[in-house]
Amino acid sequence: MMSRTLAVVGAGPIGGILAAHLISAGHSVTVVDVWKEHLDRIRAEGLCITGPGEVRVRPARVCASVRELEERVPELVFVCTKASSLGEVLDDIGPGLGGSGALFVSFQNGIDTEAGMAARLGRERVLRGVVHYAGVLTAPGEIRVSFLNPPNYLGWLDPAAETACRETAELLSASGLETEATGEIQRHAWRKTVFNTCIMAVSAVTGLNMQEIMQFGPTERLADGLLEESIAVAAARGFDFGPGFAEQVREFHRHIGPHRPSMLADIEKGRRTENDFLVRRIAEYGDLEGVPVPLHRTLAAVIEGLELRGRRQRELHSTTGVSE
């Protein structure tokens, strides 16, 4: 496959692992991120991916802003930031990139992450990905792979983009990230969201890791209640995952180990979470479909309260000069 000119926006675990695979496959990849220390380390020493083995790659360019992509417009832009940062990414798209023929791919968690991109760029220029790999950012410029559970999925929003979607899925598979093109990407997005959100939300509001949640009766029952609600909402939206799905999710959570989800890390660091595209979004769809979602509505509100506390603490630190 011939070399392509690509961009990866967001060099955290999802974007960093993606960029490393694409670079190793011979593509010209620009990496965009806002964390200065991370970018400085990548510029100086390359991007290091570990577990198992170690790979160190050097992007063609390293940028601190999407606006810098105007200088050399890529063919494909993979948006791998957290969904909570999507607004800032879209606001930073200049006329050169926005008016180009570049295709944008949402590689983000949650439901409807592609909707904002489509509204800004047009449905025919947006693809939605659902990834089944993860990692941990261990230090600036370094990411440890946690797991790779192929396949990943990539879907089109407009029939005019089907061919480009299939070609992009082939590009990703040829780069070592097995990916299937599908016309049912929403089903895969809902399935992954149901898998993750029920236990992620409990972790965010309790501070417990996933293993601790599943080993403590009250929190395990809370996660199970959220799971049942989300399955009911998904079914009302037309996504039925079969009679054994709930137990499959429970079994996965019982063996996931002491993993600390990103939503908990965001709460602890006083950052915005992806609540709007996860817990809150399921609550909204539940209300729309007439499905009772009291647990989702409650936990979404608690998470919003914790985010408000984080914002106030940051404001206090910025006005008093007290370091965190």
C-alpha positions in Angstrom: 0.0 0.0 0.0 1.4 3.4 -1.0 2.4 5.9 1.7 -0.4 8.3 2.7 -0.3 11.7 4.4 -2.1 11.4 7.7 -2.7 13.3 10.9 -3.5 12.0 14.4 -5.1 14.6 16.7 -4.6 13.6 20.3 -1.5 11.7 21.1 -2.8 9.9 24.2 -3.0 6.1 24.4 -5.5 5.7 21.5 -3.9 8.3 19.2 -0.3 7.4 20.2 -0.8 3.7 19.5 -2.5 4.5 16.2 0.2 6.9 15.2 2.9 4.3 15.9 1.3 1.7 13.8 0.7 4.1 10.9 4.3 5.4 11.0 5.7 1.8 11.3 3.7 1.0 8.1 5.5 3.7 6.2 2.9 6.5 6.3 3.7 10.2 6.8 2.0 11.1 10.0 1.6 14.4 11.7 0.9 14.2 15.5 -1.1 17.0 17.2 -1.4 17.4 20.9 -1.7 20.2 23.5 0.6 18.8 26.2 3.9 20.6 25.7 6.1 18.2 27.7 4.7 15.3 25.7 5.4 17.0 22.4 8.9 18.1 23.4 9.8 14.5 24.3 8.4 13.1 21.0 10.3 15.7 19.0 13.5 15.0 20.8 13.4 11.2 21.2 10.4 9.9 19.2 7.2 8.3 20.5 7.9 5.2 22.5 5.3 2.3 22.7 5.9 -0.6 25.1 4.2 -3.8 26.2 5.0 -6.3 24.8 8.3 -5.2 23.3 9.3 -1.7 22.5 8.8 0.4 19.4 10.1 4.0 19.0 8.8 6.0 16.0 9.3 9.5 14.8 6.3 11.4 13.3 6.9 13.4 10.2 5.7 16.5 12.1 4.7 17.3 15.7 2.2 20.1 16.1 0.6 21.9 19.1 -2.6 22.9 17.2 -4.9 21.6 14.6 -4.5 25.0 13.0 -1.0 24.0 12.0 -2.4 21.3 9.7 -3.2 24.1 7.3 0.4 24.2 6.3 0.2 20.7 4.8 -3.3 19.4 4.6 -3.5 15.6 5.2 -5.6 13.2 3.4 -7.0 11.7 6.6 -7.4 13.2 10.1 -7.9 10.8 13.0 -9.5 12.6 15.9 -8.4 10.7 19.0 -8.9 13.3 21.7 -11.4 12.7 24.5 -14.9 13.4 23.4 -15.0 16.3 25.9 -12.4 18.1 23.8 -14.2 17.7 20.5 -15.6 21.3 20.5 -12.1 22.8 20.8 -10.8 20.6 18.0 -13.6 21.7 15.7 -13.2 25.3 16.6 -9.5 25.1 15.6 -10.2 23.8 12.1 -9.2 26.6 9.7 -10.6 27.3 6.2 -7.8 25.5 4.5 -8.4 22.2 6.3 -12.1 22.6 6.7 -12.6 23.4 3.0 -10.3 20.7 1.8 -11.1 17.1 0.8 -9.6 15.7 3.9 -11.6 12.9 5.5 -12.1 13.0 9.3 -12.3 9.9 11.5 -13.8 10.0 15.1 -11.7 7.5 17.1 -13.4 8.5 20.4 -15.5 6.9 23.2 -19.2 7.3 23.6 -22.3 7.9 21.6 -22.7 10.6 18.9 -19.1 11.8 18.9 -19.3 11.9 15.1 -22.5 14.1 15.1 -20.6 17.3 15.9 -18.0 16.6 13.3 -20.6 15.9 10.7 -22.5 19.1 11.5 -19.3 21.1 11.0 -17.8 19.2 8.0 -20.6 17.3 6.3 -21.6 13.7 6.7 -19.8 12.6 3.6 -16.4 13.7 5.1 -16.8 11.9 8.5 -16.2 8.3 9.5 -16.9 6.8 12.9 -14.4 4.3 14.5 -14.9 2.0 17.5 -11.6 0.8 18.8 -10.8 -2.3 20.8 -7.4 -1.5 22.1 -6.2 0.6 25.0 -3.0 1.8 26.7 -1.6 4.0 29.5 0.4 7.2 29.1 3.2 6.3 31.5 5.4 9.4 30.9 5.8 12.2 28.4 6.5 10.5 25.0 5.8 7.0 26.4 2.7 4.8 26.1 2.2 1.3 27.4 -0.2 -0.9 25.5 -2.8 -2.5 27.9 -4.5 -4.7 25.3 -5.3 -5.2 21.7 -8.6 -7.0 21.1 -9.3 -7.0 17.4 -11.2 -6.2 15.3 -11.8 -2.5 15.5 -14.7 -1.2 13.5 -15.1 1.7 11.1 -18.3 3.0 9.6 -19.6 5.6 7.2 -22.4 8.1 7.9 -23.2 8.8 4.3 -23.3 6.2 1.5 -21.0 8.5 -0.5 -18.2 7.7 2.0 -18.5 3.9 1.9 -15.7 3.4 -0.5 -13.4 5.7 1.4 -14.4 3.9 4.6 -13.5 0.5 3.2 -10.1 1.8 1.9 -9.4 3.4 5.4 -10.2 0.1 7.1 -7.8 -1.7 4.8 -5.1 0.9 5.6 -5.5 0.4 9.3 -5.5 -3.4 8.9 -2.4 -3.3 6.8 -0.8 -1.1 9.6 -1.4 -3.9 12.2 -4.7 -2.7 13.6 -7.2 -5.1 12.2 -10.3 -3.1 11.3 -13.6 -4.1 9.7 -15.7 -1.6 7.6 -19.4 -1.7 8.6 -22.7 -0.1 7.7 -23.8 -0.7 11.3 -21.3 1.4 13.2 -23.9 2.7 15.6 -24.6 -0.8 16.9 -20.9 -1.2 17.7 -20.7 2.2 19.3 -23.6 1.4 21.6 -22.3 -2.0 22.4 -19.0 -0.7 23.5 -20.6 2.2 25.5 -22.9 -0.2 27.3 -19.8 -2.4 28.2 -17.9 0.5 29.6 -20.2 3.1 31.0 -21.9 1.2 33.8 -18.7 0.4 35.7 -16.9 3.6 34.6 -19.5 5.8 36.1 -19.4 4.0 39.5 -15.6 4.3 39.5 -15.8 8.0 38.8 -18.1 8.7 41.8 -16.6 6.3 44.3 -12.9 6.5 43.5 -12.7 2.7 43.4 -11.0 0.8 40.6 -13.0 -1.7 38.6 -11.8 -4.8 40.6 -12.8 -3.1 43.8 -16.2 -2.3 42.4 -16.9 -5.9 41.4 -15.7 -7.2 44.8 -17.9 -5.0 46.9 -21.6 -6.0 46.9 -23.2 -2.5 46.9 -21.1 -1.1 44.1 -21.4 -4.3 42.1 -25.2 -4.1 42.3 -25.1 -0.4 41.3 -23.0 -1.2 38.2 -25.5 -4.0 37.4 -28.4 -1.7 37.7 -26.7 0.7 35.3 -26.0 -2.1 33.0 -29.7 -3.2 32.9 -30.8 0.4 32.2 -28.4 0.9 29.4 -29.3 -2.4 27.7 -33.0 -1.4 27.9 -32.2 2.0 26.3 -30.1 0.4 23.5 -32.9 -2.0 22.8 -35.4 0.9 22.5 -33.0 2.5 20.0 -33.0 -0.8 18.0 -29.9 -2.4 19.2 -30.5 -5.9 20.7 -27.3 -7.6 21.7 -28.9 -11.0 22.6 -30.0 -12.8 25.8 -26.5 -13.6 27.0 -25.1 -10.1 26.6 -25.6 -8.9 30.2 -23.8 -11.9 31.7 -21.0 -11.4 29.1 -20.5 -7.9 30.4 -20.6 -9.0 34.0 -18.0 -11.7 33.4 -15.7 -9.3 31.6 -15.9 -6.9 34.5 -15.2 -9.6 37.0 -11.9 -10.4 35.3 -10.8 -6.9 34.3 -8.5 -6.5 37.2 -7.6 -3.2 39.1 -8.1 -1.0 36.1 -8.7 2.7 36.8 -10.8 4.2 34.0 -10.1 7.5 32.4 -13.2 9.1 33.8 -11.9 8.5 37.3 -8.5 10.0 36.4 -10.3 13.0 34.9 -12.3 13.6 38.2 -9.2 13.2 40.3 -7.3 15.8 38.2 -10.2 18.2 38.1 -10.7 17.8 34.3 -13.9 17.5 32.3 -15.0 14.0 31.7 -16.7 12.3 28.7 -19.9 12.2 30.7 -21.9 14.1 28.1 -21.2 11.3 25.6 -21.6 8.4 28.0 -23.7 8.5 31.2 -25.6 11.7 30.4 -26.2 10.6 26.8 -27.8 7.3 27.8 -30.0 9.2 30.3 -31.1 11.6 27.5 -31.9 8.7 25.1 -33.7 6.9 27.9 -35.9 9.9 28.5 -36.5 10.3 24.7 -37.6 6.6 24.4 -39.6 6.5 27.6 -37.2 4.0 29.3 -36.7 4.6 33.0 -33.1 5.6 33.7 -33.0 6.9 37.3 -29.5 5.6 38.0 -28.0 7.1 34.9 -29.7 10.4 35.6 -28.5 10.4 39.2 -24.9 9.4 38.4 -24.7 11.9 35.5 -25.7 14.7 37.9 -23.2 13.5 40.5 -20.4 13.5 37.9 -21.4 17.0 36.8 -21.2 18.1 40.4 -17.7 16.6 40.7 -16.6 18.4 37.5 -18.0 21.7 38.9 -15.9 21.2 42.1 -12.8 20.6 39.9 -13.4 23.8 38.0 -13.8 25.8 41.1 -10.6 24.3 42.6 -8.7 25.2 39.4 -10.1 28.8 39.5 -9.0 29.0 43.2 -5.5 27.8 42.4 -5.2 30.2 39.5 -6.2 33.3 41.5 -4.2 32.4 44.7 -1.2 30.9 43.0 -1.4 27.8 45.1 -0.1 24.8 43.2 -2.0 21.5 43.0 
